[in-house]
Amino acid sequence: MKKNIFVIATLTALFLASCTKKETKPESAAVDSTAVINSPSAQAATGTDEIIKSTMVDAKGKKLEASFNNNKETATVVFDGETIELKAQAAGSGIWYKNDHYELRGKGSENELSKDGKVIFKGIK
């Protein structure tokens, strides 16, 4: 009887030991390092900028071109031959950039550019 209990205890211990999860390192360390390199804090440390360009068109066919610098939190808008520099604002969702006269807001593919409170462009990407 004592021998059976010993055998059962030994087998149970071996079974539990084999089920223990082993800690391993992630296989794709390159993915993790890429994410760190592309983070805004890493960009600031290395002096690199992430620029995203977008072109929007309104119902009349007018174009608005925008370049978003996520590192500097700015947007450069070209509309009707004028280049406009805007600073990022805290938006609940979507985008919001402005300066003293202009404001660019958008959500999804819809965007509006306003000058002194009046919408001058309403377009989609």
N, C-alpha and C positions, 0 to 999 in steps of 0.2 A: 504494500500500500504506500509506504514512504517512497519507494522507488518510482511508482506511478506519478505521485505528486511532483517529485523532482524532475521527471521527464516532461511533464506538462508545463511546469514552471520554466524549464530550459527552452522548450519549443515556443512558449509564449514570449519569452525574452528575445529570442532570435527573430520571431515574427515582427515584434514591435520595433526592433532595431533596424530591420530591413525596410520598414515603412517610414522611417524618419526621413524628412525632407532635407536634402543636402543643399547648402547655400552655394550658388554658382554666380559667377560674374556675368553680366550681360554679354551676349555674343556680338552685338553690333555697337561697339564703343564709338565708332565713327559717327553714328547717328546722334548719340548724346553730345559729342564734341561739336558737331555742326550746329545743334540747337543752341549751345552756349555761344559759339562764335556769332550766330545771327541774332543773339539777344541784344536789346538796346544798350545794356550796360557794357557788354563786350565790344560793341561797335564804338561806344564812347571811348573805351580804353585803347582801342586800336586806331581810332580816328577814321574809321570807314563809315560810309553812309549807305543806308538802304533807301533807294529811290524807286517809287512806284509811279508809273506814268499811266494816265487815263485820258481818253478822248470822249467827249460827250457831244451829242447832237440834239438840237431842239426840233420842233415840228416844222420850222421854216428851213431847216438844213444848216443853220448857223452852228459853228463848232466852238467848243470850249476845251482847251487842252490844259491838263493839270499834272503837275509833278509833286508827289508827296514825299517829303523827307522825314521818315519815321524817327530817325536819330535826333534831328533838330526840332521835330514837331512843328514843321512848317509845310505850307503848300505854296507853289508858284503857279498862278493861273494866267493863261494867255487867252484873252477874249477881245475881239474887235481891234486887234493890233496893239492892245495894251497889256503889259506884263504887270501882274498884281501879286504882291507878297502878302501871305496871310499866316497867322499864328494859330495853332491848334487850341481848341477850347474843350472843356469837359462836356461831353454829350452823353445823354442817357443811353442812346443807341444811334448808330449811324455815324456820320462825320459832321464836324462843325469847326470851321476855320474863319477867322475874321481879322480885320484891321480897323482903322478909324472910319473908313467909308464903305468897305466891301465885306460881305459875309457869304460864305459858301456852306450850304447845308445839304445833306443827302442821306438817304437810307435806301439800301438795296441798289437798284439801278437808277433811281430817280434823284436828281440833284437840282438845286436852285442857287443862282448867284444873284445877290441883291446889292444895290448901291444906294446908300443913304436910306435904307428901309424899303426901297422899291425894287421888286423882282425884275431883273433885266434879262435873265436867262433861266429857262426851265427845260431841262433836257434829260436824256437817258444815256447810259453807257452802252 
